Amino acid sequence: MHLVIVILFSIFNCMIGTSQNFNGLWMRLDLDRQLMMTPRFNILDIENDNVQSFEFDTLYEEFEGPASEYFSLTGEGTSNGIKWHSNNHFTITEEAINIETSTTENFERAFIRLSPTVLHDGETLEILLNSEYRLKEYGMDQTIRFGKEYPIGETPRINRILGDTIQLESTQGIYFLSFYIKGKRVKIIPISEFSKNKMVIYGVSPDNRYVVANKIK
């Protein structure tokens, strides 16, 4: 009897693990800068047995086959499986070389599902681009302003420097805070929604927490 219960429980877990839907747009999260893992892409477009990895209008690679097989092969190291945290968030465990110790270690790479940005209250992009926002959550205290170079000492950072300029960029109806250093894009953060008084972003923490930036100007 116990054996039957254990077998049924294992089958049920497998069914849960395989029932998640990869289809859609996904973004990779950087969880640990100490490890030598810097894929060329930020965004994945998955449709059935086709995976495209790109950064806005630049396509880097295309994979024909199941997404689960793609993730088992991706990266410089060896993948040890996929763990779903929700239908919008999963992680894969991989092996990589630690830059400081030159040893091979396991680490997690996270992926979050992207959704079109919602604009409330009849806000227009022109209004948004001329506004400033205060981001004061999750250990951050930053002023976000688009298209203006930050003076030394005020450069935005979330645990590390993000960039000296922030641009608003989009793909497929999804808007991003795009951070540049000396004209080169180095980081993107997706925007969930804009309203009259705030901007909501996500993809800044391993647990995919939503963070509010309040409008100040």
PEBEL-V13738 format. One record per residue. OMEGA is omega in whole degrees, -180 to 180 (none if undefined). Layout:
BEGIN
<<OMEGA> <OMEGA>>
END
This chain:
BEGIN
<<179> <-180> <179> <179> <-180> <-179> <179> <179> <180> <179> <180> <178> <179> <179> <177> <-177> <-176> <-176> <-179> <-175> <179> <-172> <179> <178> <-179> <175> <178> <175> <173> <-178> <-176> <-178> <-179> <-176> <-172> <179> <-180> <179> <-177> <-173> <171> <-169> <175> <174> <-176> <178> <-178> <-177> <178> <179> <176> <177> <-174> <174> <-175> <-174> <-179> <178> <-178> <-179> <178> <-177> <176> <-179> <-179> <180> <180> <177> <178> <-178> <176> <-178> <-171> <175> <-179> <-176> <-178> <180> <-179> <175> <-177> <178> <179> <175> <172> <178> <-179> <-172> <174> <178> <172> <179> <-178> <173> <179> <-179> <176> <-175> <-175> <-174> <-178> <178> <178> <-178> <173> <175> <-180> <170> <-176> <176> <179> <179> <179> <179> <179> <179> <-179> <175> <-180> <168> <178> <179> <176> <-180> <179> <177> <-178> <-177> <179> <179> <174> <-176> <179> <-180> <-175> <179> <173> <179> <-178> <172> <-173> <169> <-179> <175> <-172> <170> <-180> <180> <-179> <175> <178> <-179> <178> <-178> <-179> <178> <168> <-173> <178> <-180> <179> <-179> <180> <178> <176> <175> <173> <-179> <-176> <170> <177> <176> <180> <180> <-177> <161> <179> <-176> <-179> <170> <-179> <175> <-179> <179> <-176> <-177> <173> <177> <-178> <179> <180> <-177> <171> <170> <-176> <-172> <-176> <173> <-179> <180> <176> <-178> <179> <-179> <-179> <-179> <176> <180> <174> <-175> <-176> <172> <-177> <179> <-179> <179> <none>>
END
